[in-house]
Amino acid sequence: MAVLKSKRLFNPEGETDVSLRRMIGGNTTNLNDFNNMKYSWVSGWYRQAMNNFWIPEEINMSTDVLDYPKLSPAERNAYDKILSFLIFLDSIQTANLPNIGQYITANEVNLCLTIQAFQEAVHSQSYSYMLDTICSPVERTSILYQWKDDEHLLKRNTFIGNLYNEFQENRDDFVLLKVMMANYILEGIYFYSGFMFFYNLGRNGKMPGSVQEIRYINRDENTHLWLFRNMILELKKEEPQLFTPERVAVLRAMAEEGVRQEIEWGHYVIGDAIPGLTKENITDYIKYLGNLRFSSLGFGTLYEGWEKEPETMKWVSQYSNANLVKTDFFEARSTAYAKSTALVDDL
């Protein structure tokens, strides 16, 4: 494993030849030149992410205020715990992305990471807005910090948090790759039983404001997933020594653990107590997602028999369809952004 050095901020001796640019270990000037990029996919990603701009408070939560007290105990419990989980994840993402960026020597990719960090902050704001609207301040605080008191929540957060902390202590290239993989697992697997729960509320005619907030967040997370997938694929080309069979086995074990935890969490927080969802649905859908994410990195599948989207869960992708997310808040009509078709969740 090679120890990484944090890039110099002011670096007049940095390399100006785009062909010599590298994802890690390069010699960057940190100049943001939008006309000269080595990684051509960044241009499309950047424009898509900029087009995704939204403001949480523009979404009407008035119906949710009336719906929230009417949710069944199981639905309210799931709503509260899933929000606590999502708030923590987006908060730790906001804090950790600059740590990754210190060692990414492709300045155009750092532009993407900066946008992602901003979007993660907006997501945290959106969850707070949801709680501020439907809860008392005391209830809000209790929900925000359930991740510290609920052993299931704490265990889930510990898995990702420890991987992030490891990079604080060991700044080497493979640990950075593991952090990238952890980010990919978080964005591509960890969020999805939560999204599934909110979309199920939506198809049952409940909490429409919360559902719309989640759809915006889901659209952003698709771009984040796309970003880290491409970063990992570029590393496969540039740093093949990081992808020996033994190291790919480590990445596979991480993905399998992410799937296992997501299924366990879904069974715990949703289970069979909420109309429209079952433990079997959750298991099938998360295993399918695990296969989709891992195979998108070129590593094959994790679980035989779960290669196709389960028929019973196709409604989830309909709710998260990027083309149906953007709303004109003054006219309440669909106004999908021009490039949103790039965000079909096939990663």
N, C-alpha and C positions, 0 to 999 in steps of 0.2 A: 504494500500500500504506500502511496506517495503522499507526503504531507503537503497540504495546500497552503499557499501564501495569499493573504488578503491583497487584492489588487491596490495599487497606488491610486489615490484620487487624482492628483495632478501629476501627469506623466508625459512630459514633452518627448521622451524617448520611445513612446508607445508606437506600435506597428500601425502603419497606415494602409498597407496592402490588404485589401479585404479577403483575398484568397488565403491569407495566413491566419485569419481570425479563428479562434477556437472557443468551444463552450466553456472549458476550464483550462487553466494553465497557460493562457495566452498573455499577450502584452498589449493591453488596450490603452488607448488615449482617453477613453470615456467620452469621446465626441459623438453626439447623437446626429448622425447623418442619415436622413431618411431616403436619400437617393442611392446610397451604396450599402447594401446589406448582403451579407453572405448567406443568411438563412432566408430564402425567398418567402417561406410560409409566414414570416413575421408580419409582412405588410398586410396580408388579409386578416390575420389575427388582430392586429392593432386597430384596424378600421372597424372590425366587428365589435371589439370591446368598447371602443369609443361610441359606437352607435347604440350600445346597450345602456347608456346612461339613464337613470331613473331616480326618483325621489320617493322614499317610503311614505311620507305624509300625504302624498297626492292620491293615495289609495283610500277609498271610503271604507271605514270600519264600523259604520253605524249599525249595520245588521249584525255584525259580530258581537256588539255590546249586548244585544238582545238574545243572541243565540247561545253565548258562552254559559250563562246560568242554566240553560235548558239542556246542555249536553249531559249525557249519562255519566255516572261516576267513572266508568271505564274510559270514556272519551275525554273527560276533563283531566283525568290522571295522565293519559297518553299525551294530550296537548301540552300539559305543563312540563312533563319530563322530557319530551322531545325538544321543546323550545329551550330548556335548560342545556341540553346536550348541544344543540346547534349553536347557541350563543357562545358556549365555551370554545367550540371548534373554530368558529370564525374569528374569535378573539385571539386564539393562539396562532392562527394563520396570519393575522395582521402583524403580530409581533415577530413571527419567525421568517417571513419572506425576505425582509432586509438582510437577515443572516445568510440566507442562500445567495442573495445578490452580491454580497461581498466577494464571492469566489467565482461568479459567472463573468467571464471575460469577453463575452459577446455583447456589446453595448445595446444592440437592438433587442436582445432577449431581456436585458435589464429593464428596458422600457416597458415590456410586457409585465414583468414582475411588479413594477411600480403601480401599474394600472390594477393588477390583481389585488395588491395590498389595499388600494383605495376601495375597491369593490367589496373586499372582506369587511372593511370598516362600515360601509353602507349596509351590509347584511346585518352586522351587529346592531346598528341603529334601527333597522327595520324590526328586528325581534323586540327591541326595547319599546318601539312605538306600538307594536301589537299588544304588549303587556300593559303599557301605560294606558292604552285605550280601554281594555276590558277588565283590568284588575285594580284593586286598591294598592297604594304604595307598599303596604306590608306584604300583601300577596305577591306583588311583583318581586320584591327582594327575596322572598322565600323561594320563588321559582328560579330566579337567577342563580342562586347558590345551591340548588339541589345537587349539582354535580359534585359537591364536596361531601354531601351527607348520604347520598344513595350509593351503596357499594357497587351496584351494577354500572352506574354512570361513571364513578371514579375509576373502576377497572378499565372501562373503554378509553377514557381520556388518558389513563396512565400508559397504555400501549403506544399511542401516538406521541404523547408528551415525553416519554423516556427516549424514544428515537430522536426526537428533536433535541433533547438535552444532551444526548450522546455526542452530537456534532459540536456542542459548546465545548466539550472536553477533548474530542479527537477530531482535529480538522484535517482528515485525510480524504482521499478521493472516493474510496468505497463507502465510507460513512456518509459522505455527501450524496452518493447515489442512493443509499438507503433512505436518506431524508427525502430525496425526490420521489422515491417509491412510496414512502409513507404519505407524502402529499397526494400522490396519484390515488392511493387507496382511500384516503380521506375524501377526496373530491368525487371519486368514481364509485365507491361502495358505501362508505360510512354514512353518507347523507340520505341514502335512498329509502330505507324503511320509514324515515321521517317524512320525506316527500310523499311517499306512498300513503301514509296516514292522512296527511292534509288533503290529498287529492280524493281520497275516499270520503272525507267529510264533504268535499265539493260535490261529488256525484250524488250524495245524499241530501243536497240542498242546504248544507250548514256552513257557517263561517266563511262566506264568500270573500271577504276582505283578506282574511288570513291566507286563503287559497291563492289569491292573486299575488300577494307578497311572496309566497313560496315559489310561484311560477317565475317571477322575475329573478329570484335568487337561483333557481334551478337553471335558468338560461345562462346566468353568469357562470355558474359552476361548470357548465358544459364547456365554456371557453377555457376555464382554468384546467380542466381535464385535458383538453386539446393541447394546451401549452406544455404541460408537464409530460405528456406522451411524446410530443415532438422533441423536447429537451432530452429525454431518455433515449429516443431513437438516434438523435445526433451523437450522443455519447457512445452508442454502440458502434458507430462508424469511426469516431475519432479516438476512442479509448477502449479498444477491444479487450485489453487485459482486465478490464473491470467486469467482463461478462464471461468468465470461465464457467464451466459446468457447475463447479462448487459454489460460485457466487450467484449464479442464476438460481440455484437451489435455495439459497438464502432469500432471494426475492420472491421465489414461489412460496416459501414458508410464510413470508410476510403477507402475501395476498391471501393465502388460505386462512391465516389467522384473522385477517380483516373480515373475510366472509363468515368465518365461524362466529366472530363477535357480533357481526351485524344480524345474523340469524338468531343468536341467543338473545340479543337486545330486542329484536322484533317480537320474539315469543314472550319476553318479559313485559314489555310495555304495551303491546297490542294484543297478542295471543289470539284466543277464539272468542273474546268478549265483545268485540266491536263488529256490528253488522257490515258485511261486505268484505271482510278480511278474515283469513284463517292462518294458523301456523303453517299449514301446508302451502298456501299461497306465498307466504313470506319466504319460506325455504326455497321454493322453486324459483322465485324471482331473484333472490340474492345470489343463488348459485349461477343462474344465467348471467347476471351482471358480472360476477367474478370471472366467468369464462370470457365474456366480452372484453373486459378490461385487460386480462392477462394475454389473451390471444392478440389484442391490438398492439402489443409490444413485440409480437413475433415469437412468443415463448410457448405457443400451443395452449391447450385448454387445461383447466383445473379439474373439471368434473365431467365425466362422460355421461351423456344423456340429458345435459342441460345446455346444449349449444344453441337452441332456438328460444325465442321469447315465448314464455308460457301463454297459451291461448287465454287462460283465465285472468291474465294481467295486462293484456294489450291496452286496456283503458288508461293505464298509468302513462304510457308514452303519448297518448292522445292529449292528456292534460298538460304534459310538459312540452308539447310541440312548440318550438320557438316561433313558428309562424303565427301562432294564435295568442301570443303572450302580450305583445305591446298594445296598449289601449290609449286612445286619445281621451284624456280625462275630462275634456270639456264636451265632447260629442259622444263619448261612450261607444265608440266603434273600433273595430279592429284596424290597426295601422301598422302592420308588421314592418320592421325595418328592412331596408333593401337587401341586406346581406344575411338576414336571419336564416335563410335556407341552408347556410353553411353549417348550421348547428344541429342537424339531425344527430341524435345521440347514438352514434354507431361506434363509439370509442370503447 
